């Protein structure tokens, strides 16, 4: 895969390489092309004077992108040792699994639907949720079939070394298409997902010394029908600096066991409302 990537980049250039990848609709790549070659950024993953760790504690990507605006949920987990997962978090995790299933499957394409049907039966969910997950799987299967025809493989949840940029030992994007990080989400909090894409881009840059200027967010929503919206993220210097600010704020909070206090706008799905407000949202497990 790496050999194929560098060979095509050498022959056709980076942007042309991503245009031949068919995991995404053509319109996504047309949009990427419209950006042009803009990538003269100062904060690169190999610039350790900018991105090196500033604290002993190195947060994970999920610490940096947690749903709490003040990151108090990270404090409750990491300092006070509490655990919590809301029903929307569980649903999001299952949607991830359904979407990525075809791309991580090793076997014949014709076996995929029956294998996923069996896998789906192991989920403890109601029939409506099961139908939604099947619909997500079908949409992913269409994309997977296209990528297979073109002979382009997609790495699902690959481990990427990240300690050099002050994160946990490894980070795991949902997928890498070539070296383009892809994040799948059911949440409308796309700003947090942009930070995740930035974390992956910087980690890859630190790892291979090649600029990563773009990532893709795949936002899956359910409103009578299953919709997949693709957002191309231009990982520019302002995003890179914002990521470093959040990384350092979270690292300092954990290193010095500082309670950041209750956030101004708490999402109703936060599983720690029972701790912060004495109200537990239905379906949460603490
Ligand atoms: S209830 Fe609010 S302050 Fe507490 S962890 Fe959740 S989002 Fe953060």
Boltz pocket constraint, residues with backbone or C-beta under 6 A from the ligand:
constraints:
  - pocket:
      binder: B
      contacts: [[A, 67], [A, 68], [A, 69], [A, 70], [A, 71], [A, 72], [A, 73], [A, 261], [A, 262], [A, 263], [A, 265], [A, 266], [A, 267], [A, 270], [A, 271], [A, 272], [A, 273], [A, 276], [A, 277]]
      max_distance: 6.0
